[in-house]
Amino acid sequence: MLAVSLSVMVACQQSGGGLYFTSDRDGNLEIYQTVIGSGEEINITETSEDEYDAVLSPDRQWIAFRVGDEENSSIDVLNLGSGNAPERYTASRGSGNFFTPVWSSDSKRIAFAGDIGNQGARVFITEITESSPARLSDIEVTGVGDWSPDGDSVVFFSETEPRLGIHVRNPDGVNQRQMTCAKDYDAVWSPDSKRLAFISEREGNPDIYIMERDAEDELCPNTKDSRKEVLRLTETDEAESDISWSPDSRQILFVSERDGNKEIYVMESSGNKQSRLTFNEKADYSPAWSPDGRTIAFVSELDGDPDIFTMDVNGQNQTRITNNDSADTHPRW
């Protein structure tokens, strides 16, 4: 099994086609990896604890994930290229509930949310091998959304008044700014670091909005006159979710329930040309672009349980990657 695991790791790095996902097929949640077309699905965590919500580093050498349950969890990182005895570190420190890890663009640091002693979650940041996180922000947060690809901003969001909305801060702990002032969350930077897409319930139900990094939200106090504002991209009576930017920053994948159940859609970053990509009777969700922008991985409940599929960017050539009676979710390239 070790030899097979190592060969798949090498193939992942050489082909750029490695796909990671969460599965409960062994009785608890574990992180798996596969190379598209190889037929091999390897458990890379393989412990008795639940391990899930994996995020791959930009250099594809590390993977961060959550360990434990919803009440008591840590953030661990695993070195994918460390050979026979993969290096594993716990990035969070102390007991508590740690979640939503995000990577720096140089793959050397991670930021995450952590609630220690039920005092409300805060944002922490650490070098991946030091396990000595420093607090990045004092406001209570709901989660960390993203780290900008240019390395300058960590974005996080709060559902607590009076700091309700999306905030950004330089990873060195300076220049904190509140960008929005509504029930806004799941913010994701465009790959060119110029725009931020997020989910907002400011009009009642979850829709997708976008703003440039120096735009002004009219809902915030003391908003200045600005030509750059928060723009609404979707406007339906049903919920939208699961934002994923294309590598060239021109398109956005998302999930919408506008046609009766969760299906995957794509649109231009302006909100124009919204097109449905999946047409299944069961739910499809969690879309993720491949690094080369040619393939989309997603979860489908086509046969009653969640499995991993891929498709072309136009929705054609939908291909099943996993096929079992367990739940395979959260695909990441």
C-alpha positions as CSV (number, residue, x, y, z in Angstrom):
1,M,0.0,0.0,0.0
2,L,2.9,2.4,0.8
3,A,4.5,1.8,-2.6
4,V,1.2,2.4,-4.4
5,S,0.6,5.6,-2.3
6,L,4.1,6.9,-3.2
7,S,3.6,6.1,-6.9
8,V,0.3,8.0,-7.0
9,M,1.9,11.0,-5.2
10,V,4.6,11.2,-7.8
11,A,2.0,10.9,-10.6
12,C,0.0,13.7,-9.1
13,Q,3.0,16.0,-9.0
14,Q,4.1,15.1,-12.5
15,S,0.8,15.3,-14.3
16,G,-0.8,18.2,-12.4
17,G,-4.0,16.1,-12.4
18,G,-4.1,15.2,-8.7
19,L,-7.5,15.5,-7.1
20,Y,-8.1,15.4,-3.3
21,F,-11.4,14.7,-1.6
22,T,-13.0,13.7,1.7
23,S,-14.6,10.2,2.1
24,D,-16.2,8.3,5.0
25,R,-15.8,4.9,3.2
26,D,-13.5,3.6,6.1
27,G,-16.0,4.4,8.9
28,N,-14.8,7.9,9.6
29,L,-13.9,11.0,7.5
30,E,-10.5,10.7,5.7
31,I,-8.6,12.6,3.0
32,Y,-8.1,10.7,-0.2
33,Q,-6.1,11.5,-3.4
34,T,-6.4,10.2,-6.9
35,V,-5.0,10.9,-10.4
36,I,-7.8,11.3,-12.9
37,G,-7.8,8.1,-15.1
38,S,-5.6,6.1,-12.8
39,G,-8.3,4.2,-10.9
40,E,-6.3,4.5,-7.7
41,E,-7.9,6.2,-4.6
42,I,-5.4,6.5,-1.8
43,N,-6.2,7.3,1.9
44,I,-3.4,9.8,2.8
45,T,-4.5,10.5,6.4
46,E,-5.6,7.1,7.7
47,T,-6.2,7.7,11.4
48,S,-9.1,7.0,13.8
49,E,-10.0,10.7,13.9
50,D,-12.2,12.6,11.4
51,E,-10.1,14.5,8.9
52,Y,-11.9,16.7,6.3
53,D,-12.2,20.2,4.6
54,A,-8.8,19.8,2.9
55,V,-7.2,22.7,1.1
56,L,-4.2,22.2,-1.2
57,S,-1.3,24.7,-1.0
58,P,-0.6,26.8,-4.2
59,D,2.7,24.9,-4.8
60,R,0.8,21.6,-4.4
61,Q,3.4,20.3,-1.8
62,W,1.2,20.7,1.3
63,I,-2.4,20.0,2.3
64,A,-4.1,21.5,5.3
65,F,-7.2,20.0,6.8
66,R,-9.5,19.9,9.8
67,V,-9.1,17.2,12.4
68,G,-11.7,16.3,15.1
69,D,-15.4,17.1,15.5
70,E,-17.4,20.3,15.2
71,E,-16.8,21.1,18.9
72,N,-13.2,20.2,19.3
73,S,-10.9,20.3,16.2
74,S,-7.4,21.3,15.1
75,I,-5.8,22.3,11.8
76,D,-3.2,19.8,10.6
77,V,-0.9,20.1,7.6
78,L,0.7,17.2,5.7
79,N,3.8,17.4,3.4
80,L,2.8,15.6,0.2
81,G,6.4,15.3,-1.0
82,S,8.2,14.1,2.1
83,G,8.6,10.5,1.0
84,N,8.2,7.3,3.0
85,A,7.3,9.0,6.3
86,P,5.1,12.0,5.4
87,E,5.7,15.0,7.6
88,R,2.6,16.1,9.5
89,Y,2.2,19.1,11.8
90,T,-0.6,20.6,13.9
91,A,-0.8,24.2,13.0
92,S,-3.3,25.2,15.7
93,R,-2.2,25.3,19.3
94,G,-4.2,24.4,22.4
95,S,-7.7,22.9,22.7
96,G,-10.6,24.6,20.9
97,N,-12.5,24.6,17.7
98,F,-10.3,25.5,14.6
99,F,-11.6,25.7,11.1
100,T,-11.5,27.3,7.6
101,P,-7.7,27.1,6.8
102,V,-6.4,29.1,3.9
103,W,-2.9,29.2,2.4
104,S,-0.6,32.1,1.7
105,S,0.5,32.4,-2.0
106,D,4.0,31.3,-1.2
107,S,2.7,28.2,0.6
108,K,4.6,28.9,3.8
109,R,1.8,30.1,6.1
110,I,-1.8,29.4,6.8
111,A,-4.5,31.5,8.4
112,F,-7.6,30.0,10.1
113,A,-10.4,30.7,12.5
114,G,-10.2,29.4,16.1
115,D,-12.5,29.5,19.1
116,I,-10.5,28.8,22.3
117,G,-12.6,28.4,25.5
118,N,-15.9,29.3,23.8
119,Q,-14.9,32.9,23.7
120,G,-15.8,33.4,20.1
121,A,-13.7,32.6,17.1
122,R,-10.7,34.8,16.1
123,V,-8.4,34.7,13.1
124,F,-4.9,33.2,13.6
125,I,-1.9,32.9,11.3
126,T,1.2,30.7,11.5
127,E,4.2,29.3,9.7
128,I,3.2,25.8,8.7
129,T,6.0,24.0,10.6
130,E,6.1,26.2,13.8
131,S,2.7,25.4,15.4
132,S,2.8,28.8,17.1
133,P,-0.1,30.8,15.7
134,A,-0.4,34.5,16.3
135,R,-3.8,36.3,16.5
136,L,-4.4,38.3,13.4
137,S,-7.7,40.0,14.4
138,D,-9.5,40.6,17.7
139,I,-13.1,40.8,16.2
140,E,-15.3,37.7,16.5
141,V,-15.4,35.9,13.2
142,T,-17.6,33.3,11.5
143,G,-14.8,32.1,9.3
144,V,-11.8,32.9,7.1
145,G,-12.7,33.2,3.4
146,D,-9.4,33.5,1.5
147,W,-5.8,34.8,1.3
148,S,-5.3,37.0,-1.7
149,P,-3.0,35.5,-4.4
150,D,-0.8,38.6,-4.2
151,G,-0.2,37.9,-0.5
152,D,-1.4,41.2,0.8
153,S,-4.8,40.5,2.3
154,V,-6.5,37.8,4.4
155,V,-10.3,38.1,4.2
156,F,-12.6,37.0,7.0
157,F,-16.3,37.6,7.9
158,S,-18.3,38.3,11.0
159,E,-22.0,37.8,11.9
160,T,-21.7,39.8,15.1
161,E,-22.8,43.4,15.4
162,P,-21.4,46.1,15.1
163,R,-18.8,44.4,12.9
164,L,-21.2,42.5,10.7
165,G,-19.7,41.9,7.2
166,I,-16.5,41.2,5.4
167,H,-13.1,42.4,6.7
168,V,-9.6,42.3,5.3
169,R,-6.2,42.6,7.0
170,N,-2.6,42.5,5.9
171,P,-1.1,39.2,7.1
172,D,1.4,41.2,9.2
173,G,-1.4,42.4,11.3
174,V,-1.8,46.0,9.9
175,N,-4.3,48.0,7.9
176,Q,-7.5,46.2,8.9
177,R,-10.5,47.4,6.8
178,Q,-14.2,46.5,6.9
179,M,-15.2,46.1,3.3
180,T,-19.0,45.3,3.7
181,C,-21.6,45.8,6.3
182,A,-24.3,43.2,5.8
183,K,-24.7,39.4,6.3
184,D,-21.9,38.7,3.9
185,Y,-19.7,35.6,3.9
186,D,-17.7,33.0,1.9
187,A,-15.6,35.7,0.3
188,V,-13.1,34.5,-2.4
189,W,-10.4,36.6,-4.1
190,S,-10.1,36.5,-7.9
191,P,-6.8,34.9,-9.0
192,D,-5.6,38.3,-10.1
193,S,-6.3,39.7,-6.6
194,K,-8.4,42.6,-8.0
195,R,-11.9,41.6,-7.0
196,L,-13.7,39.8,-4.2
197,A,-16.8,37.6,-4.8
198,F,-19.0,36.6,-1.9
199,I,-22.4,35.5,-0.8
200,S,-24.7,38.1,0.7
201,E,-28.1,38.0,2.3
202,R,-28.6,41.7,2.2
203,E,-31.6,41.4,0.0
204,G,-33.1,38.4,1.9
205,N,-31.8,35.2,0.3
206,P,-28.2,34.2,-0.5
207,D,-27.0,35.8,-3.8
208,I,-23.6,36.4,-5.3
209,Y,-22.0,39.8,-5.1
210,I,-18.7,41.2,-6.3
211,M,-16.6,44.2,-5.5
212,E,-13.2,45.6,-6.4
213,R,-10.7,45.7,-3.5
214,D,-11.0,49.4,-3.1
215,A,-14.8,49.7,-3.6
216,E,-17.1,51.2,-1.1
217,D,-20.2,49.4,0.4
218,E,-23.1,51.9,0.6
219,L,-24.4,50.0,3.7
220,C,-21.3,51.0,5.7
221,P,-21.3,54.2,7.8
222,N,-19.2,57.1,6.5
223,T,-19.2,55.6,3.0
224,K,-17.4,57.9,0.6
225,D,-18.7,58.8,-2.9
226,S,-17.1,56.2,-5.2
227,R,-17.6,54.9,-8.7
228,K,-16.6,51.5,-7.3
229,E,-19.5,49.8,-5.5
230,V,-20.7,46.4,-4.4
231,L,-22.4,44.8,-7.5
232,R,-25.1,42.1,-7.4
233,L,-24.4,39.3,-9.9
234,T,-27.3,36.9,-9.2
235,E,-30.9,37.8,-8.5
236,T,-33.2,34.9,-8.0
237,D,-35.7,33.7,-5.3
238,E,-33.5,30.7,-4.4
239,A,-30.1,30.4,-2.8
240,E,-26.8,30.6,-4.5
241,S,-23.5,29.2,-3.0
242,D,-20.2,27.5,-3.7
243,I,-18.2,30.3,-5.5
244,S,-15.2,29.1,-7.6
245,W,-13.2,31.5,-9.8
246,S,-11.7,30.4,-13.1
247,P,-7.8,30.5,-13.1
248,D,-7.9,33.5,-15.6
249,S,-10.4,35.5,-13.3
250,R,-12.9,35.7,-16.2
251,Q,-15.6,33.3,-15.0
252,I,-17.2,32.2,-11.8
253,L,-18.7,28.7,-11.1
254,F,-21.5,28.6,-8.6
255,V,-24.4,26.5,-7.3
256,S,-28.0,27.7,-7.6
257,E,-31.3,26.2,-6.5
258,R,-33.2,28.4,-9.0
259,D,-34.4,25.3,-11.0
260,G,-35.7,23.3,-8.1
261,N,-32.5,21.6,-6.7
262,K,-28.8,22.3,-6.5
263,E,-27.2,22.5,-9.9
264,I,-23.9,24.0,-11.1
265,Y,-23.8,27.2,-13.2
266,V,-21.1,29.4,-14.7
267,M,-21.2,33.1,-15.5
268,E,-18.8,35.8,-16.6
269,S,-17.3,37.7,-13.7
270,S,-19.6,40.6,-14.7
271,G,-22.6,38.4,-14.0
272,N,-23.5,38.1,-17.7
273,K,-24.1,34.9,-19.6
274,Q,-25.3,32.7,-16.7
275,S,-25.4,29.1,-18.0
276,R,-26.5,25.9,-16.3
277,L,-23.8,23.1,-16.6
278,T,-25.5,20.2,-14.8
279,F,-28.9,18.7,-15.5
280,N,-29.4,16.0,-13.0
281,E,-32.4,15.0,-10.9
282,K,-30.3,15.0,-7.8
283,A,-28.1,17.6,-6.2
284,D,-24.8,18.7,-7.8
285,Y,-22.5,21.0,-5.8
286,S,-18.9,21.9,-4.7
287,P,-17.5,22.8,-8.2
288,A,-13.8,23.4,-8.4
289,W,-11.7,24.4,-11.5
290,S,-8.6,22.4,-12.3
291,P,-5.4,24.5,-12.2
292,D,-5.3,24.6,-16.1
293,G,-8.9,25.8,-16.3
294,R,-9.9,22.9,-18.6
295,T,-11.8,20.7,-16.2
296,I,-14.3,21.1,-13.4
297,A,-14.6,18.6,-10.4
298,F,-17.8,18.5,-8.5
299,V,-20.0,16.4,-6.2
300,S,-23.1,14.7,-7.5
301,E,-25.8,12.7,-5.7
302,L,-26.9,11.2,-8.9
303,D,-27.2,7.7,-7.5
304,G,-28.4,8.7,-4.0
305,D,-25.1,9.3,-2.3
306,P,-22.4,11.9,-2.9
307,D,-19.7,10.9,-5.4
308,I,-16.9,12.9,-7.2
309,F,-17.4,13.7,-10.9
310,T,-15.5,15.8,-13.5
311,M,-16.7,17.6,-16.6
312,D,-15.5,19.9,-19.3
313,V,-16.0,23.7,-18.7
314,N,-19.1,23.6,-20.9
315,G,-20.7,20.8,-18.9
316,Q,-19.9,18.1,-21.4
317,N,-18.2,14.8,-20.8
318,Q,-19.4,14.3,-17.3
319,T,-17.3,11.5,-15.9
320,R,-17.7,9.6,-12.6
321,I,-14.5,9.5,-10.5
322,T,-15.6,7.7,-7.4
323,N,-18.3,5.0,-7.2
324,N,-19.3,3.5,-3.8
325,D,-22.1,3.7,-1.2
326,S,-20.2,6.1,1.0
327,A,-20.1,9.9,0.9
328,D,-17.2,11.4,-1.2
329,T,-17.2,15.2,-1.0
330,H,-15.2,18.4,-1.1
331,P,-13.0,17.9,-4.2
332,R,-9.9,20.0,-4.5
333,W,-7.2,20.1,-7.2
